[in-house]
Amino acid sequence: MVKMTKKLIIVVGLLMCVICTLTAQRLEILGAGATFPYPLYSKMFDEYSRVGDRVNYQAIGSGGGINQLTAMTVDFGGTDAIVSSDVEATTGNTILHVPTCLGAVVVTYNLQLPDNVKLRFTADVIADIFLGNISSWNDIRIRQINPDVNIPNRPITVVYRSDGSGTTNIFTEYLEKTNQKWATSVGSGTAIRWPAGIGARGNPGVSAFVQQTPGAIGYVELVYALSNNMPYGDVQNKAGNFITPTIESVTIAANVDIPADTKVSLTDTDAELGYPLSSFTWIILFKEQSYNNRPIEKANATVNLVRWMITDGQTFASALHYAPLPEAAKQRGLALLQSITYNGQVLR
């Protein structure tokens, strides 16, 4: 019995040593950026930690993700906005954009309408609301595109993102493409000078403000609207169709030619049944991974993570209301990862 106990102690000790060794070999990969894909990323990173390294991702907005990557304080960034060539030039490195999924920005409102009633919006009406030119819900232009809806006579309270945001970039890019007044007076970007309204931080902040304020209107990601049971409107696309944002209509919006660098805008899509406020969201990372004396082990770990996200990790997208990558986008992403180098040599 004593001999068996000693053997058991030795076996347990050896197992603990193996476990400690394996744990010590695991790395922590740091990321920061877009809040839009955070529910999906949170699920992905939790699952990945079971088979690979730990991931610490801070959802601080696309602008923050770009800043953190260019400051070289994280291993990767998350963004819903393409990094400008001017910003990229300051790094002395090439920033790769690897798409991870598709999502949508929706126009949400608080009018306490019946659950089966959905408002319709045109680009011009959305623009004039957020420009402050339409200030009441019973404005004739809103009623003309919603003739069967009993819209209350209530003032409109505009709510926008106060932080740097890829969500804002998608929303304003769409308005810049579709409305001349918006294009010439406001423009687009992750952060802009809003002509009207009240700012709130993050998708949760905008969602909460709209929900608490009768007559409010704002823009949030589809996933946040669904998670918070918020109403959102159909939006007229380039083909003249009023499109409900769904996984299917967002995927259809990506039926366009995807360039090798994947830097493509899906807003105001040409697809006849595509939702016009759709977008890829990207993981951004440096092509040359040896910056700041970065160890090759960390470079390999980062690339392995992103490769998993756009292959096996795609199985988690639909259940969380994100559109999985079309095959063409996945192949473009894999090609980008295969181009990554360390000290000029392609990583394998």
NUKETI-520182 format. One record per residue (C-alpha): y, x negated, z. Coordinates in steps of 0.1 Angstrom, whole numbers, padded with zeros to 4 digits, always signed. Layout:
YXZ...
//
This chain:
+0000+0000+0000+0024-0029+0009+0015-0046-0024+0022-0014-0044+0056-0010-0026+0066-0046-0034+0056-0040-0071+0076-0008-0071+0106-0026-0057+0103-0054-0083+0100-0028-0112+0130-0008-0099+0150-0040-0096+0142-0051-0131+0152-0016-0144+0185-0018-0126+0192-0052-0141+0185-0038-0176+0208-0008-0169+0236-0031-0156+0232-0054-0186+0234-0025-0210+0264-0010-0192+0282-0043-0192+0277-0046-0229+0294-0013-0236+0330-0015-0246+0360+0008-0240+0378+0017-0272+0414+0028-0268+0430+0054-0289+0461+0076-0288+0479+0101-0309+0477+0136-0324+0472+0165-0301+0461+0187-0330+0425+0173-0332+0422+0166-0295+0397+0194-0287+0374+0181-0315+0380+0144-0306+0372+0151-0269+0339+0166-0279+0332+0138-0304+0340+0110-0279+0319+0126-0252+0289+0128-0275+0295+0093-0289+0295+0078-0254+0258+0088-0251+0249+0066-0281+0277+0041-0283+0308+0028-0266+0332+0047-0243+0364+0060-0259+0397+0065-0240+0419+0087-0262+0454+0099-0250+0467+0130-0268+0504+0120-0269+0513+0133-0304+0512+0118-0339+0545+0099-0334+0531+0083-0302+0499+0074-0320+0517+0056-0348+0539+0038-0323+0510+0027-0301+0491+0014-0331+0520-0005-0346+0527-0019-0312+0491-0030-0312+0484-0016-0278+0455+0006-0289+0424+0001-0312+0432+0031-0333+0458+0059-0336+0455+0096-0344+0480+0112-0367+0486+0143-0388+0514+0125-0407+0510+0097-0431+0525+0064-0418+0556+0055-0439+0556+0024-0459+0586+0011-0440+0568+0014-0407+0537-0002-0421+0557-0031-0434+0569-0040-0399+0533-0047-0388+0524-0074-0414+0491-0056-0419+0477-0027-0439+0472+0006-0421+0442+0025-0433+0441+0063-0431+0406+0077-0425+0405+0115-0426+0384+0130-0398+0387+0168-0405+0411+0195-0417+0431+0219-0398+0459+0244-0402+0493+0252-0387+0499+0289-0381+0530+0310-0375+0525+0327-0342+0546+0355-0326+0549+0378-0297+0555+0414-0308+0527+0432-0289+0514+0447-0321+0479+0463-0322+0451+0437-0325+0442+0448-0360+0478+0444-0373+0488+0411-0388+0522+0402-0402+0528+0386-0435+0553+0358-0441+0567+0342-0472+0580+0306-0472+0616+0318-0476+0614+0342-0447+0598+0315-0425+0626+0291-0435+0654+0315-0428+0640+0325-0394+0638+0288-0383+0672+0282-0399+0686+0309-0377+0696+0331-0407+0672+0359-0398+0677+0367-0362+0660+0402-0358+0625+0413-0364+0637+0445-0382+0655+0424-0408+0649+0441-0442+0633+0410-0457+0606+0410-0430+0601+0448-0434+0598+0445-0472+0567+0422-0470+0553+0443-0441+0559+0479-0452+0530+0493-0433+0538+0477-0400+0559+0493-0373+0579+0463-0363+0600+0467-0332+0638+0461-0333+0638+0430-0312+0658+0397-0314+0639+0367-0326+0635+0337-0303+0626+0305-0323+0603+0280-0305+0597+0245-0319+0580+0213-0309+0604+0190-0289+0581+0160-0291+0572+0139-0321+0544+0157-0338+0522+0158-0368+0522+0196-0364+0559+0195-0370+0554+0172-0399+0530+0197-0416+0552+0227-0409+0585+0211-0421+0569+0194-0451+0557+0229-0462+0592+0243-0458+0608+0213-0476+0585+0218-0505+0590+0256-0508+0626+0263-0497+0657+0246-0512+0680+0254-0483+0655+0238-0459+0650+0208-0481+0687+0200-0484+0698+0208-0448+0668+0199-0426+0640+0180-0444+0607+0171-0429+0592+0147-0404+0573+0144-0371+0607+0150-0353+0637+0166-0369+0671+0180-0358+0663+0217-0355+0691+0241-0366+0681+0269-0342+0658+0277-0313+0643+0263-0281+0620+0232-0278+0587+0230-0260+0564+0200-0256+0531+0200-0274+0510+0228-0288+0503+0240-0253+0540+0242-0245+0549+0261-0276+0519+0284-0271+0529+0292-0235+0565+0298-0244+0557+0322-0272+0532+0341-0251+0557+0345-0222+0587+0355-0244+0587+0389-0262+0601+0385-0297+0593+0348-0298+0580+0330-0329+0566+0295-0332+0541+0273-0349+0509+0259-0335+0476+0246-0346+0451+0273-0356+0427+0261-0329+0453+0266-0301+0461+0301-0314+0424+0310-0314+0418+0294-0280+0447+0313-0264+0440+0346-0283+0474+0344-0300+0484+0365-0330+0493+0346-0362+0504+0357-0396+0491+0355-0432+0513+0332-0453+0519+0335-0491+0507+0306-0511+0519+0291-0544+0497+0315-0563+0514+0344-0546+0485+0354-0524+0489+0361-0487+0462+0339-0471+0447+0342-0436+0441+0308-0421+0403+0303-0417+0379+0274-0419+0371+0286-0454+0407+0289-0467+0416+0255-0451+0387+0239-0468+0397+0254-0501+0432+0240-0497+0415+0205-0500+0402+0212-0535+0425+0186-0549+0421+0151-0562+0419+0128-0532+0433+0093-0539+0415+0061-0527+0438+0057-0498+0434+0094-0488+0472+0097-0484+0475+0132-0498+0495+0162-0487+0477+0196-0488+0507+0217-0479+0517+0242-0505+0483+0237-0521+0477+0246-0558+0444+0262-0548+0446+0299-0556+0428+0309-0523+0439+0280-0502+0459+0283-0470+0493+0266-0477+0498+0251-0442+0467+0230-0442+0463+0193-0437+0439+0164-0431+0442+0146-0398+0436+0109-0399+0424+0080-0377+0447+0051-0384+0436+0015-0379+0444-0019-0393+0426-0033-0423+0427-0068-0409+0411-0066-0374+0417-0102-0361+0453-0095-0350+0464-0105-0315+0432-0127-0311+0412-0094-0311+0375-0102-0305+0352-0093-0334+0330-0072-0311+0360-0048-0305+0366-0047-0343+0330-0038-0350+0329-0012-0322+0361+0005-0335+0347+0007-0371+0313+0019-0359+0331+0047-0339+0352+0059-0369+0322+0058-0392+0302+0080-0368+0331+0104-0366+0332+0111-0403+0294+0113-0406+0273+0125-0377+0304+0136-0358+0312+0162-0384+0286+0186-0370+0309+0195-0341+0339+0205-0363+0332+0242-0373+0323+0254-0338+0357+0242-0326+0376+0259-0355+0382+0227-0376+0372+0224-0412+0346+0196-0418+0355+0170-0443+0346+0178-0479+0321+0152-0493+0348+0136-0515+0370+0129-0485+0341+0116-0464+0332+0091-0492+0368+0080-0495+0368+0074-0457+0336+0054-0458+0349+0032-0486+0380+0024-0466+0359+0014-0436+0339-0009-0459+0371-0027-0468+0380-0037-0433+0381-0075-0427+0381-0100-0398+0398-0133-0405+0397-0123-0442+0359-0117-0442+0346-0081-0448+0330-0067-0416+0294-0058-0420
//
